[in-house]
Amino acid sequence: MNKIVLIVSCAAVTLLPRIIPYFASSALSKLPRFLRKCMMLLPVAALGALIFPLALTDFSSQWYAGLVGVAAAFICSLLKGPMILSIIIALISTTLMLLV
């Protein structure tokens, strides 16, 4: 029973931050433009804060492989490439660095 409660509570904690912006979209339209843009970029910033440390620590012996992948994705997104292209380029560059 305790495992079920734990799983349901973890699901709720994960689901709520994703549902709230959907229902709060009408309230976002009343905010100033700068604040609206900040709120729209918040999920991307949070995801970056979660992924970047793992990219450096996941490959302990070849830490530079994760850094190269992050740099490749950054450059692709800086050049306004599509998100899927950034992901594919990051995967390929990280894999190549691990194989070298």
LINNORSUL-V777733 format. One record per run of one state. SS is the DSSP state (A for helix, B for strand, O for the rest). FROM is the first residue (numbers start at 0). LEN is the number of residues. If there is no record, write none. Layout:
# LINNORSUL-V777733
SS|FROM|LEN  SS|FROM|LEN
This chain:
# LINNORSUL-V777733
O|0|1  A|1|22  O|23|1  A|24|4  O|28|4  A|32|25  O|57|5  A|62|16  O|78|4  A|82|17  O|99|1
